[in-house]
Amino acid sequence: MKKGLEIRLYPSKEQRVLIDKTLGCSRFVYNHVLALKKELWEDYKLAFNPKLKSFKEEWKFLTKVPSQALANSYMDCMTAYNNWFNSLKGKSKTEQKFPKFHKKGQKDSFRISATKTSKGYDLRIEDYEHIKVPKFGSIKFRNYNNMDWSKIHIYNITIKKTTTNKYFASLCCELSEPEYIEPKFKTCGFDLGIKDFVIFDSGEVVENPKYYRKTEYRIKKTQRILNKCKKFSKNYKKVNIKLAKLHEKIKNQRKDFQHKWSRKIVNENQIIISEDLNVKSMLKNHKLAKSIQDVSFSSFCNMIAYKSLEQHRQYVKIGTFFPSSKLCHCCGFKYKGLKLEERFWTCPNCGIYLDRDENAAINILNEGLKNLSRNTDGRSGMDKSIKPVDTGLITNLEQEPVITCRKTISHAGKSLTFNG
């Protein structure tokens, strides 16, 4: 299976100089090609493709860096421009914006592909601590989780430099199938929130760590110092790196937290059901926007999606407009007057006292299983309130799901068959 891996690089002084030169030249090629195409289109309505060879003849410094990195940068610019152009002519289904120019120090990267030579592939892992990159030689890296690199084939490498002056490499490689882990539980439904990050149908609650909120005071203090510095002075650059390190730490803490919990959910459950949240519309509430961005719902759901694919689990998202919080999970009564600040409410029909989030998690689970049961029994077509995530296991609920092995559980007195 193809997968992306990210590793931390520790290049030597000479390698850092060459990497920085290549980053600058790749950015130069991208921006120059985009500027030429933009000028020709705005002035003459011409779609002219400049040649990379002419760039090297005009600017000799481009010949001192790997040509493959420049070629990939050129192709990336052409692809981005063509996507916008096709969207402009109505040939694309989705609307594309005009490509942006690449700014120095923001997402600096270049890509090099593997080439087969008489001695094997020129892009390879040498001794579990060094990676051989064409034109750069052997670069030291950190071997995470003591991976067995002998069985991994690398297609290409993207080397990038962060705002904190760290070097990373993203590898597109071929990996063997991960070891299958037998799930402890059959099903799991959960609701995502701000006060509590995850609320499971079992009543288990995962507290929101609020990493940004905990560091917000230090960020504001550093920003005030930065505003008093002269722009692009030595002190300005020092404080700017300090600010970038604070944001980087928050990002890493959040990513680590989400990876651990997404792995736990996937490993322990066969069927995973959640709600498809419209984060874009949620961010319009300016009082909650910062807290919503801090929890990062989308990245957590994406982690569950690709990990479900690896472990042959079924991950299903219930529709955005399903009233999970307003429905009583006992009698089905819909409380239309439920407000956001009401965390608990009593059902007027059956009298049960409900926790808003736990009740939503139970309703999400029941709705997902009900729709899966409908599809499996073949009594009805696809229900519009359920949205399967593209994990390769449920692709379209109008068709029979792809079966790896058949397992059956009972839910609400009915037999439910699902993929194992």
Backbone torsions as a table, in degrees:
resi	resn	phi	psi	omega
1	MET	NA	142.2	177.7
2	LYS	-82.1	138.3	-178.5
3	LYS	-152.9	154.5	176.0
4	GLY	-99.8	134.7	177.2
5	LEU	-124.4	141.6	177.7
6	GLU	-116.0	130.3	179.8
7	ILE	-127.8	152.4	177.6
8	ARG	-89.0	129.0	179.8
9	LEU	-99.8	147.6	175.2
10	TYR	-127.6	73.9	-176.8
11	PRO	-71.4	156.6	175.3
12	SER	-73.9	176.4	-178.1
13	LYS	-62.1	-43.6	179.6
14	GLU	-66.3	-39.4	179.8
15	GLN	-67.6	-37.0	177.3
16	ARG	-63.0	-40.0	178.7
17	VAL	-62.3	-45.4	-179.3
18	LEU	-67.7	-38.9	177.8
19	ILE	-62.6	-45.0	179.6
20	ASP	-63.5	-38.9	176.7
21	LYS	-63.4	-43.6	-179.1
22	THR	-65.7	-39.5	176.8
23	LEU	-60.3	-44.5	-180.0
24	GLY	-66.3	-42.6	-179.6
25	CYS	-68.8	-38.3	177.8
26	SER	-63.5	-41.5	177.5
27	ARG	-66.2	-38.4	179.3
28	PHE	-62.3	-45.9	180.0
29	VAL	-62.3	-46.6	-179.1
30	TYR	-59.4	-50.4	-176.7
31	ASN	-67.2	-37.2	-178.2
32	HIS	-70.2	-42.0	177.1
33	VAL	-62.1	-44.4	-179.4
34	LEU	-64.4	-39.2	179.4
35	ALA	-65.1	-41.7	178.7
36	LEU	-63.2	-46.3	-177.9
37	LYS	-67.1	-36.5	178.8
38	LYS	-66.1	-43.6	-179.4
39	GLU	-64.6	-44.8	-179.3
40	LEU	-65.9	-35.7	-179.5
41	TRP	-73.8	-42.2	-178.1
42	GLU	-69.9	-35.6	-176.1
43	ASP	-88.9	-40.6	-172.2
44	TYR	-123.7	-2.8	-177.0
45	LYS	57.3	40.0	178.9
46	LEU	-108.6	141.0	176.2
47	ALA	-105.4	77.5	-176.6
48	PHE	-94.4	138.9	178.8
49	ASN	-106.5	107.9	178.4
50	PRO	-68.9	154.9	-178.9
51	LYS	-97.1	136.2	-179.5
52	LEU	-66.6	-31.3	-179.4
53	LYS	-61.5	-37.5	179.8
54	SER	-67.6	-29.3	176.7
55	PHE	-64.3	-43.4	-177.7
56	LYS	-67.5	-32.3	178.1
57	GLU	-71.3	-33.0	-178.3
58	GLU	-84.0	-40.4	-179.5
59	TRP	-116.9	102.4	-173.8
60	LYS	-66.7	-24.2	-178.2
61	PHE	-66.3	-18.0	178.0
62	LEU	-71.0	-19.8	-179.6
63	THR	-79.4	-8.3	-176.6
64	LYS	-93.1	2.9	178.5
65	VAL	-122.9	161.2	-179.6
66	PRO	-55.8	127.4	-176.6
67	SER	-67.2	-28.9	-178.2
68	GLN	-65.7	-35.0	177.9
69	ALA	-65.5	-39.8	178.8
70	LEU	-68.5	-40.1	-180.0
71	ALA	-63.8	-41.5	178.6
72	ASN	-67.4	-36.9	176.9
73	SER	-65.1	-40.7	177.1
74	TYR	-61.1	-46.2	-178.7
75	MET	-67.2	-35.8	177.8
76	ASP	-63.0	-40.4	178.4
77	CYS	-66.1	-43.4	179.6
78	MET	-63.2	-40.9	179.3
79	THR	-63.8	-45.4	179.9
80	ALA	-62.9	-41.4	-179.6
81	TYR	-68.2	-42.7	-179.6
82	ASN	-65.4	-35.8	176.5
83	ASN	-62.5	-42.5	177.5
84	TRP	-66.7	-41.6	-177.6
85	PHE	-65.0	-42.3	178.0
86	ASN	-65.1	-36.0	177.1
87	SER	-67.0	-37.5	179.2
88	LEU	-64.8	-37.1	-178.9
89	LYS	-86.5	0.4	179.2
90	GLY	80.4	15.2	-179.7
91	LYS	-88.4	-10.2	-179.6
92	SER	-109.2	143.6	-179.1
93	LYS	-73.0	-32.1	-179.2
94	THR	-105.5	148.0	179.3
95	GLU	-78.9	127.9	-179.3
96	GLN	-112.9	138.5	176.7
97	LYS	-86.9	160.0	178.7
98	PHE	-64.3	137.3	-178.2
99	PRO	-57.7	146.3	179.1
100	LYS	-94.9	149.5	174.9
101	PHE	-72.4	144.6	-179.6
102	HIS	-82.2	128.6	-179.0
103	LYS	-96.9	141.5	179.9
104	LYS	-63.3	133.5	177.7
105	GLY	88.2	-2.9	179.0
106	GLN	-122.3	112.6	179.3
107	LYS	56.6	43.9	176.2
108	ASP	-70.0	124.9	180.0
109	SER	-160.9	161.1	170.7
110	PHE	-148.0	158.5	-174.1
111	ARG	-123.6	138.6	177.0
112	ILE	-130.2	133.0	-179.5
113	SER	-97.2	155.8	179.5
114	ALA	-78.6	142.1	178.4
115	THR	-128.3	136.0	-179.4
116	LYS	-82.9	128.8	178.6
117	THR	-119.8	-177.2	179.1
118	SER	-65.6	-24.4	-179.8
119	LYS	-99.2	13.5	-176.9
120	GLY	105.7	-164.9	-179.4
121	TYR	-76.5	137.8	-177.6
122	ASP	-79.0	-8.9	176.0
123	LEU	-115.1	106.4	-173.5
124	ARG	-158.6	163.5	173.8
125	ILE	-87.0	130.7	-174.7
126	GLU	-93.8	-58.1	-174.5
127	ASP	-139.0	38.8	178.0
128	TYR	65.9	-1.2	176.6
129	GLU	-132.9	-9.4	-178.7
130	HIS	-133.3	141.0	176.5
131	ILE	-116.6	131.1	-179.6
132	LYS	-87.3	117.6	179.7
133	VAL	-117.8	130.1	-179.9
134	PRO	-54.2	133.4	178.5
135	LYS	75.7	-16.0	-178.9
136	PHE	-106.4	-15.5	-179.3
137	GLY	80.9	-153.9	-177.2
138	SER	-90.4	117.2	-178.6
139	ILE	-108.5	131.9	179.5
140	LYS	-73.0	142.0	177.0
141	PHE	-142.3	166.6	179.1
142	ARG	-92.8	124.8	-178.5
143	ASN	-87.0	101.9	-178.4
144	TYR	-77.3	139.1	173.7
145	ASN	56.1	20.6	177.8
146	ASN	49.7	52.5	-177.5
147	MET	-68.3	149.5	175.7
148	ASP	-88.4	97.1	-174.8
149	TRP	-79.0	-9.7	-177.2
150	SER	-67.1	-24.7	-177.6
151	LYS	-100.5	10.7	-176.4
152	ILE	-108.5	127.2	176.3
153	HIS	-105.3	124.4	-177.1
154	ILE	-95.8	128.5	178.3
155	TYR	-89.6	-46.7	178.3
156	ASN	-154.9	164.4	-179.8
157	ILE	-130.9	135.7	174.5
158	THR	-114.6	113.1	-179.8
159	ILE	-95.7	130.2	-178.2
160	LYS	-135.6	154.3	179.5
161	LYS	-119.0	128.6	-178.5
162	THR	-84.6	171.3	178.4
163	THR	-69.5	-14.5	177.0
164	THR	-96.8	16.9	176.8
165	ASN	63.2	35.8	173.5
166	LYS	-106.6	150.0	-178.2
167	TYR	-111.4	133.3	178.6
168	PHE	-131.8	157.3	176.9
169	ALA	-129.3	128.6	174.3
170	SER	-100.7	121.1	-176.7
171	LEU	-105.2	128.7	169.5
172	CYS	-96.2	112.2	-171.3
173	CYS	-141.4	167.3	178.0
174	GLU	-99.4	121.9	-179.0
175	LEU	-117.6	155.8	173.8
176	SER	-76.2	158.2	-179.7
177	GLU	-62.6	134.5	178.8
178	PRO	-67.8	156.7	-179.9
179	GLU	-64.6	131.9	-178.3
180	TYR	-71.9	132.5	179.0
181	ILE	-109.6	122.3	-180.0
182	GLU	-69.0	125.6	-178.0
183	PRO	-71.2	146.4	178.0
184	LYS	-77.5	-35.7	-175.0
185	PHE	-120.2	158.6	-178.7
186	LYS	-80.4	-47.1	-173.3
187	THR	-134.8	161.0	177.7
188	CYS	-154.8	127.5	172.9
189	GLY	-121.1	138.6	-179.2
190	PHE	-144.2	154.7	177.5
191	ASP	-117.7	141.4	179.6
192	LEU	-99.8	140.5	-178.7
193	GLY	-144.0	-178.2	-179.0
194	ILE	-98.7	-47.9	178.2
195	LYS	-64.8	-52.0	173.0
196	ASP	-112.7	132.3	-173.1
197	PHE	-67.2	-51.3	179.8
198	VAL	-130.4	133.2	174.9
199	ILE	-121.6	117.2	-177.2
200	PHE	-88.7	159.9	178.9
201	ASP	-65.6	-21.6	179.0
202	SER	-76.6	-10.3	-177.5
203	GLY	101.6	-9.3	178.6
204	GLU	-68.8	138.0	-176.6
205	VAL	-124.2	133.1	174.7
206	VAL	-105.5	118.1	-176.5
207	GLU	-70.0	142.3	177.3
208	ASN	-74.5	119.4	-177.2
209	PRO	-70.1	-22.3	177.2
210	LYS	51.2	58.0	-176.3
211	TYR	-64.2	-40.7	-179.4
212	TYR	-66.3	-44.3	-178.7
213	ARG	-60.7	-36.2	-179.2
214	LYS	-70.5	-26.3	-177.3
215	THR	-105.0	-0.9	-173.1
216	GLU	-59.3	-39.9	-178.8
217	TYR	-62.7	-43.2	179.7
218	ARG	-65.8	-35.9	178.3
219	ILE	-65.7	-46.5	-179.9
220	LYS	-62.9	-39.7	179.5
221	LYS	-64.4	-42.8	179.0
222	THR	-67.1	-37.6	178.3
223	GLN	-65.1	-36.3	177.7
224	ARG	-65.8	-40.1	177.2
225	ILE	-64.9	-41.1	-179.6
226	LEU	-62.6	-39.3	-179.0
227	ASN	-66.1	-24.1	-179.8
228	LYS	-86.5	-13.9	-179.3
229	CYS	-81.4	151.3	174.3
230	LYS	-70.8	132.7	-173.7
231	LYS	-61.0	132.7	177.5
232	PHE	67.0	14.0	172.5
233	SER	-78.2	173.7	-179.1
234	LYS	-63.1	-43.3	178.7
235	ASN	-65.2	-37.2	177.9
236	TYR	-60.4	-44.8	-179.4
237	LYS	-66.6	-38.1	179.1
238	LYS	-64.2	-46.9	-178.9
239	VAL	-68.3	-35.4	179.0
240	ASN	-63.6	-40.7	176.9
241	ILE	-66.3	-38.5	177.9
242	LYS	-61.9	-41.5	177.8
243	LEU	-65.7	-41.6	178.8
244	ALA	-63.0	-35.9	178.9
245	LYS	-66.4	-35.8	177.0
246	LEU	-63.8	-46.1	178.6
247	HIS	-66.1	-36.9	179.0
248	GLU	-64.9	-39.9	179.0
249	LYS	-64.0	-43.3	178.2
250	ILE	-60.8	-44.3	179.8
251	LYS	-60.9	-44.7	-179.5
252	ASN	-68.4	-39.1	177.5
253	GLN	-62.5	-45.3	-179.4
254	ARG	-64.3	-43.2	-179.6
255	LYS	-63.9	-42.8	179.4
256	ASP	-63.0	-44.5	179.2
257	PHE	-61.0	-45.5	-177.9
258	GLN	-70.7	-36.9	177.6
259	HIS	-62.3	-43.0	-177.9
260	LYS	-65.2	-44.1	-177.9
261	TRP	-76.0	-35.7	176.6
262	SER	-65.4	-39.1	177.1
263	ARG	-65.1	-40.7	179.6
264	LYS	-63.7	-44.1	-179.5
265	ILE	-63.6	-45.3	-177.6
266	VAL	-68.2	-42.5	-177.7
267	ASN	-67.6	-29.2	-173.2
268	GLU	-96.1	-8.6	-174.0
269	ASN	-133.7	146.3	178.3
270	GLN	-89.5	-44.5	177.4
271	ILE	-113.3	123.6	-177.9
272	ILE	-119.3	126.2	-176.1
273	ILE	-127.8	131.7	177.1
274	SER	-140.8	178.2	-179.7
275	GLU	-96.8	141.5	177.4
276	ASP	-85.7	98.2	-175.8
277	LEU	-83.8	137.2	175.1
278	ASN	-90.1	85.7	-173.7
279	VAL	-64.6	-35.2	-177.6
280	LYS	-60.1	-43.7	179.3
281	SER	-74.7	-29.6	178.0
282	MET	-65.8	-32.8	-178.5
283	LEU	-70.9	-11.6	178.0
284	LYS	-70.4	-19.5	173.7
285	ASN	-80.5	100.3	-171.7
286	HIS	-67.5	-19.3	178.3
287	LYS	-74.8	-26.0	-177.1
288	LEU	-111.4	-5.7	-172.5
289	ALA	-57.9	-44.6	-178.0
290	LYS	-64.5	-40.8	179.5
291	SER	-68.7	-35.7	179.1
292	ILE	-67.7	-41.8	178.2
293	GLN	-67.4	-30.4	-179.7
294	ASP	-67.0	-37.6	-178.2
295	VAL	-79.5	-28.4	176.0
296	SER	56.1	70.1	-178.6
297	PHE	-61.6	-43.6	-173.2
298	SER	-62.4	-45.1	-178.5
299	SER	-65.0	-35.4	178.6
300	PHE	-65.6	-43.9	179.0
301	CYS	-66.8	-36.0	176.8
302	ASN	-64.5	-37.9	177.3
303	MET	-63.2	-43.7	178.3
304	ILE	-63.2	-37.9	-177.8
305	ALA	-62.9	-50.8	-176.4
306	TYR	-75.8	-27.6	176.3
307	LYS	-73.6	-30.4	174.3
308	SER	-65.0	-38.4	177.4
309	LEU	-63.5	-42.4	-179.4
310	GLU	-64.2	-39.5	-174.7
311	GLN	-99.7	11.9	176.8
312	HIS	57.8	45.4	174.6
313	ARG	-101.5	165.7	174.9
314	GLN	-106.4	121.2	178.0
315	TYR	-117.2	120.5	-175.3
316	VAL	-124.8	139.0	176.0
317	LYS	-109.3	128.8	175.3
318	ILE	-79.0	148.8	-176.8
319	GLY	-56.4	151.0	-176.4
320	THR	-59.5	-36.4	-172.8
321	PHE	-94.1	10.8	174.7
322	PHE	-70.7	124.1	-175.0
323	PRO	-78.5	69.7	-174.0
324	SER	-65.5	-36.1	-178.1
325	SER	-80.7	-27.4	-173.2
326	LYS	-87.6	-14.4	-178.6
327	LEU	-91.2	134.5	172.7
328	CYS	-78.3	124.1	-175.6
329	HIS	-73.5	-11.4	-180.0
330	CYS	-87.6	-50.7	-174.7
331	CYS	-113.1	-11.7	178.8
332	GLY	86.5	8.0	179.0
333	PHE	-66.8	137.6	180.0
334	LYS	-103.5	116.5	179.3
335	TYR	-92.1	94.1	-174.2
336	LYS	-70.1	-24.4	-176.0
337	GLY	-89.6	13.5	-178.1
338	LEU	-67.4	126.9	179.9
339	LYS	-101.0	162.8	-176.8
340	LEU	-63.3	-35.5	-177.4
341	GLU	-77.5	-11.9	178.5
342	GLU	-81.5	103.4	-179.3
343	ARG	-86.6	-21.8	177.9
344	PHE	-133.0	147.2	176.5
345	TRP	-153.0	154.2	-179.5
346	THR	-105.0	129.4	-178.8
347	CYS	-69.2	121.8	179.5
348	PRO	-66.7	-20.5	-175.4
349	ASN	-84.8	-51.8	-176.3
350	CYS	-109.3	-10.5	174.8
351	GLY	82.6	6.3	-179.2
352	ILE	-75.7	142.1	178.9
353	TYR	-90.8	121.5	-170.0
354	LEU	-116.3	137.1	166.7
355	ASP	-83.0	124.4	-173.6
356	ARG	-52.6	-50.3	-174.0
357	ASP	-74.2	-41.5	178.4
358	GLU	-65.0	-39.9	176.5
359	ASN	-61.5	-40.4	178.4
360	ALA	-63.7	-41.2	-179.9
361	ALA	-63.4	-40.6	178.6
362	ILE	-66.0	-42.9	178.9
363	ASN	-64.2	-38.3	177.8
364	ILE	-62.5	-44.8	178.5
365	LEU	-62.3	-48.5	-178.0
366	ASN	-62.8	-41.6	-179.4
367	GLU	-66.2	-41.4	178.9
368	GLY	-64.7	-44.8	179.2
369	LEU	-66.6	-36.1	178.9
370	LYS	-63.1	-43.6	179.9
371	ASN	-71.1	-37.0	175.2
372	LEU	-64.4	-39.0	178.8
373	SER	-65.6	-40.6	176.7
374	ARG	-58.9	-46.3	-177.7
375	ASN	-66.8	-39.9	-178.3
376	THR	-69.0	-39.4	179.9
377	ASP	-71.8	-22.2	178.0
378	GLY	78.1	16.3	-178.1
379	ARG	-83.9	-19.1	-179.1
380	SER	-148.7	167.3	179.5
381	GLY	-84.3	-158.0	-176.8
382	MET	-73.2	131.4	175.4
383	ASP	-85.5	130.7	-173.4
384	LYS	-70.7	-16.4	-178.7
385	SER	-82.1	-2.9	-179.9
386	ILE	-115.9	137.0	-176.6
387	LYS	-129.2	108.5	179.3
388	PRO	-74.7	141.5	175.7
389	VAL	-84.6	143.4	-177.2
390	ASP	-74.0	83.8	177.1
391	THR	-108.8	2.4	178.9
392	GLY	89.5	-7.7	-177.7
393	LEU	-104.2	-46.0	171.7
394	ILE	-113.8	107.9	-178.0
395	THR	-103.3	-34.3	-179.9
396	ASN	-155.1	120.2	-176.4
397	LEU	-75.3	-3.3	173.9
398	GLU	-80.9	-16.9	-179.0
399	GLN	-114.7	165.4	176.2
400	GLU	-69.2	130.2	179.7
401	PRO	-62.3	156.6	176.8
402	VAL	-67.0	129.8	-174.2
403	ILE	-106.2	128.2	173.0
404	THR	-101.3	-47.7	169.1
405	CYS	-153.9	155.1	-173.3
406	ARG	-101.1	131.3	174.7
407	LYS	-131.5	150.6	-177.1
408	THR	-128.3	134.2	173.7
409	ILE	-129.0	163.1	177.9
410	SER	-106.8	135.5	178.8
411	HIS	-144.2	124.3	178.9
412	ALA	56.2	39.7	177.5
413	GLY	76.9	6.7	-178.8
414	LYS	-116.9	156.9	177.4
415	SER	-93.9	128.0	-177.8
416	LEU	-121.7	120.6	179.1
417	THR	-101.9	136.5	-178.2
418	PHE	-143.0	169.9	-179.1
419	ASN	-78.3	143.0	178.2
420	GLY	-107.4	NA	NA
